[in-house]
Amino acid sequence: MEPWQQLLRKQSIASLDALVAKFGAEHVPDLARLRQAAENFEFRISPAMVDLIKSPGDPIWRQYVPDLQELEVHDGLVDSLAEDAHSPVPNITHRYPDRALFLVSPVCAAYCRFCTRRRKVGDPKKIPMAELESAFRYLEEHVEIRDVIMSGGDPLLLSDRRIDELCKRLRAIPHIEVIRIGSRVPCHLPERITPELCALLKQYHPLYINTHFNHPDELTPAAVAALGRLADAGVPLGCQTVLLKGVNDDPEVMKRLMQKLLAARVRPYYIYMCDQVAGAEHFRTTVEKGLEIIRALRGWTSGLAVPHFVIDAPGGGGKIPLLPEYVESISDDAVVLKNYAGKRYVYRQPGAHEPLPPTEFEPVLVG
């Protein structure tokens, strides 16, 4: 057993009883009902996340500890993104024209309570490793697929040998140009990002990793070092953050997170609205909150630190970007704009000769 596997097995919190022993029964109320929530979806907090919990109820605790609110389902959907409806063979979801999602692992180092795939993650019967051959056949036969995203569960919890096999098989398919891996391991279990793993991944470029950090505290020295090892191996790194009530629904918290990601050589990629998934409704904020956060980022910090803000549309409609309103009006002559600070400017359309309309600020004509 590898050292990182021993660490995960011996030092994780994987039961409510262990949680009570660590933090005290007063912080884990109504244990009988809470067990039902823990039974509905796998429960494990990795050692790195256990160490980050400053007090029960803080942003780290909220992400990983079962909550009675998980039992209250109002408008949540079991498969909110209709992944199963777009699954032509086991372990493949094909929603977009030129790319496919490939589930290669059923397990995670820690289980996020807001998980979109909570209906199947943690259950090897629902992400069956014995069904990978039909998935490879599908990828081989569909020549329009040029980009494959390995996910799960977490692909980086597989052994080096298994990751090597998967990458080798994908690289043998001529029309697959890009391999991507979605993983929270750099956050949850940075010890897994070994020099040996990085050397392995380096063989299969172009290979990208989209990781997942939700709070600036998660960028610990160990996590930053793990990200650095991947970056040094030439792996472009992105981050997919989920907007979560009580975790990061604050413009200053999100700005610190994005700035720390950039400093760790990770390009912020997406901020997702929390999916409309059953059992995670208490994490959802309003769309207006997300737009407020984007307004607090764009122009107030580096453009590199401003990800796309998207809703992954319920029912399988794909990612739809949202932006605050910066365009006030468009005519044949001019576009009236507001900048990040709320000041109004006018951009003259090509060939426009009519006088520009008055604005409350002196127009700045660009071009």
DOMAR-263148 format. One record per residue (C-alpha): residue number from 1; chain; x, y, z. Coordinates in steps of 0.5 Angstrom, whole numbers, plus 500, padded with zeros to 3 digits. Layout:
<rs>
  nr kette  xx  yy  zz
 NUM     A   X   Y   Z
...
</rs>
This chain:
<rs>
  nr kette  xx  yy  zz
   1     A 500 500 500
   2     A 503 507 498
   3     A 504 512 504
   4     A 498 516 501
   5     A 493 510 501
   6     A 496 509 509
   7     A 494 516 510
   8     A 488 516 507
   9     A 486 510 511
  10     A 488 511 518
  11     A 487 519 519
  12     A 481 520 515
  13     A 474 521 519
  14     A 469 516 516
  15     A 464 515 521
  16     A 459 520 525
  17     A 462 516 531
  18     A 469 518 529
  19     A 467 525 528
  20     A 463 526 535
  21     A 470 523 538
  22     A 474 528 535
  23     A 469 535 536
  24     A 465 533 541
  25     A 457 530 541
  26     A 455 537 542
  27     A 457 539 535
  28     A 453 533 532
  29     A 446 534 534
  30     A 440 529 533
  31     A 445 523 531
  32     A 440 518 530
  33     A 437 522 524
  34     A 444 525 522
  35     A 446 517 521
  36     A 440 517 515
  37     A 444 523 512
  38     A 450 519 512
  39     A 447 513 509
  40     A 444 517 504
  41     A 451 519 501
  42     A 458 517 503
  43     A 462 520 508
  44     A 469 521 509
  45     A 473 527 511
  46     A 480 527 509
  47     A 486 528 513
  48     A 488 535 510
  49     A 481 537 511
  50     A 480 535 518
  51     A 486 539 520
  52     A 483 545 516
  53     A 477 545 521
  54     A 477 551 525
  55     A 471 550 529
  56     A 464 546 527
  57     A 460 550 522
  58     A 466 553 519
  59     A 466 553 511
  60     A 470 547 511
  61     A 466 543 516
  62     A 460 545 512
  63     A 463 542 506
  64     A 464 535 509
  65     A 460 534 515
  66     A 453 531 514
  67     A 447 536 515
  68     A 440 534 517
  69     A 438 539 512
  70     A 440 534 507
  71     A 434 530 508
  72     A 429 536 506
  73     A 428 535 499
  74     A 424 541 496
  75     A 426 542 488
  76     A 432 538 488
  77     A 433 533 483
  78     A 437 526 484
  79     A 440 527 477
  80     A 440 534 476
  81     A 444 535 470
  82     A 441 529 466
  83     A 448 525 466
  84     A 444 518 466
  85     A 440 520 460
  86     A 446 522 456
  87     A 450 516 458
  88     A 450 512 451
  89     A 454 506 455
  90     A 456 505 462
  91     A 461 511 465
  92     A 460 515 459
  93     A 456 522 459
  94     A 456 525 452
  95     A 452 532 452
  96     A 457 536 448
  97     A 459 535 440
  98     A 466 534 441
  99     A 467 532 448
 100     A 465 526 453
 101     A 466 525 460
 102     A 469 519 462
 103     A 468 516 469
 104     A 474 512 471
 105     A 473 512 479
 106     A 468 511 484
 107     A 471 514 490
 108     A 474 520 493
 109     A 479 522 498
 110     A 473 526 501
 111     A 466 527 500
 112     A 463 534 498
 113     A 456 534 501
 114     A 454 538 495
 115     A 456 533 490
 116     A 452 533 484
 117     A 454 526 483
 118     A 452 524 490
 119     A 447 519 487
 120     A 453 514 485
 121     A 459 517 487
 122     A 462 512 493
 123     A 458 506 490
 124     A 463 502 486
 125     A 456 498 483
 126     A 454 505 480
 127     A 461 507 477
 128     A 463 500 475
 129     A 470 499 473
 130     A 468 492 470
 131     A 465 496 464
 132     A 470 500 462
 133     A 471 496 455
 134     A 465 499 453
 135     A 466 506 454
 136     A 473 505 450
 137     A 469 502 444
 138     A 464 508 444
 139     A 470 513 445
 140     A 474 509 439
 141     A 467 509 435
 142     A 465 516 435
 143     A 470 520 431
 144     A 467 527 433
 145     A 470 526 440
 146     A 477 530 441
 147     A 477 532 448
 148     A 476 527 454
 149     A 475 529 461
 150     A 476 523 466
 151     A 472 524 472
 152     A 469 520 478
 153     A 469 519 483
 154     A 477 522 483
 155     A 481 519 478
 156     A 488 521 482
 157     A 486 516 487
 158     A 487 510 482
 159     A 494 507 482
 160     A 499 510 478
 161     A 499 503 474
 162     A 492 504 473
 163     A 492 512 471
 164     A 498 510 466
 165     A 493 504 463
 166     A 487 509 462
 167     A 492 515 459
 168     A 495 510 454
 169     A 489 507 452
 170     A 486 514 450
 171     A 492 516 447
 172     A 492 510 442
 173     A 485 513 439
 174     A 487 518 434
 175     A 482 523 434
 176     A 482 524 441
 177     A 487 530 442
 178     A 486 533 449
 179     A 486 529 456
 180     A 483 532 462
 181     A 482 530 469
 182     A 478 533 474
 183     A 480 532 481
 184     A 480 535 488
 185     A 486 531 490
 186     A 491 537 490
 187     A 486 540 495
 188     A 484 533 499
 189     A 490 529 499
 190     A 496 533 496
 191     A 501 527 499
 192     A 498 523 493
 193     A 501 528 488
 194     A 508 524 488
 195     A 514 526 483
 196     A 512 519 480
 197     A 505 521 478
 198     A 507 527 475
 199     A 513 524 471
 200     A 507 519 469
 201     A 502 524 467
 202     A 508 528 463
 203     A 508 523 458
 204     A 501 524 456
 205     A 501 531 454
 206     A 497 535 452
 207     A 494 533 459
 208     A 490 538 463
 209     A 488 538 470
 210     A 482 542 473
 211     A 482 542 480
 212     A 477 544 485
 213     A 478 549 491
 214     A 472 553 494
 215     A 475 557 500
 216     A 482 560 500
 217     A 484 556 507
 218     A 484 550 502
 219     A 490 553 499
 220     A 495 550 504
 221     A 502 550 503
 222     A 502 542 502
 223     A 496 544 497
 224     A 500 549 493
 225     A 507 545 493
 226     A 502 539 490
 227     A 500 544 485
 228     A 507 546 484
 229     A 509 539 482
 230     A 504 538 477
 231     A 505 545 474
 232     A 513 543 473
 233     A 511 537 470
 234     A 508 542 464
 235     A 500 540 466
 236     A 496 546 465
 237     A 492 547 472
 238     A 485 550 472
 239     A 480 551 478
 240     A 472 549 478
 241     A 469 553 484
 242     A 462 552 486
 243     A 458 558 489
 244     A 456 555 496
 245     A 452 558 502
 246     A 456 559 508
 247     A 462 557 505
 248     A 464 562 499
 249     A 458 567 498
 250     A 462 573 500
 251     A 466 577 495
 252     A 472 578 499
 253     A 473 571 500
 254     A 472 569 493
 255     A 477 574 491
 256     A 482 572 496
 257     A 481 565 493
 258     A 482 567 486
 259     A 488 571 488
 260     A 491 565 492
 261     A 490 560 486
 262     A 493 565 481
 263     A 499 565 486
 264     A 499 557 486
 265     A 499 557 478
 266     A 492 555 477
 267     A 488 559 473
 268     A 481 560 475
 269     A 476 557 470
 270     A 469 556 473
 271     A 465 559 478
 272     A 459 554 478
 273     A 452 556 481
 274     A 451 550 486
 275     A 447 545 482
 276     A 439 543 483
 277     A 441 537 486
 278     A 437 533 492
 279     A 440 533 498
 280     A 444 539 497
 281     A 439 545 497
 282     A 441 548 503
 283     A 448 550 499
 284     A 444 554 494
 285     A 445 562 493
 286     A 441 566 489
 287     A 444 568 482
 288     A 444 575 484
 289     A 449 573 489
 290     A 454 570 484
 291     A 453 576 479
 292     A 455 581 485
 293     A 461 577 486
 294     A 463 577 479
 295     A 462 585 479
 296     A 467 585 485
 297     A 472 581 481
 298     A 472 584 474
 299     A 476 590 474
 300     A 478 590 481
 301     A 483 584 481
 302     A 487 581 475
 303     A 483 579 469
 304     A 487 572 470
 305     A 483 572 477
 306     A 476 572 474
 307     A 473 566 472
 308     A 467 564 468
 309     A 460 564 472
 310     A 456 559 469
 311     A 449 555 471
 312     A 450 548 469
 313     A 443 548 466
 314     A 438 543 470
 315     A 436 537 465
 316     A 443 537 461
 317     A 443 543 457
 318     A 450 545 459
 319     A 454 550 462
 320     A 451 557 461
 321     A 455 563 462
 322     A 452 569 466
 323     A 455 576 466
 324     A 453 583 470
 325     A 450 588 465
 326     A 456 592 463
 327     A 452 594 456
 328     A 447 600 457
 329     A 445 600 450
 330     A 447 599 443
 331     A 445 603 436
 332     A 448 603 429
 333     A 452 609 432
 334     A 455 607 438
 335     A 455 602 444
 336     A 454 606 451
 337     A 458 602 457
 338     A 459 602 464
 339     A 465 600 467
 340     A 467 596 473
 341     A 467 602 477
 342     A 460 604 474
 343     A 462 610 470
 344     A 459 611 463
 345     A 463 611 457
 346     A 461 611 449
 347     A 464 606 444
 348     A 463 609 437
 349     A 461 604 432
 350     A 465 603 425
 351     A 462 608 420
 352     A 458 612 425
 353     A 458 619 423
 354     A 452 622 427
 355     A 453 626 434
 356     A 454 621 440
 357     A 448 622 445
 358     A 450 626 451
 359     A 452 622 457
 360     A 452 623 464
 361     A 460 622 464
 362     A 465 625 459
 363     A 465 620 453
 364     A 471 616 452
 365     A 471 614 444
 366     A 475 608 443
 367     A 478 607 436
</rs>
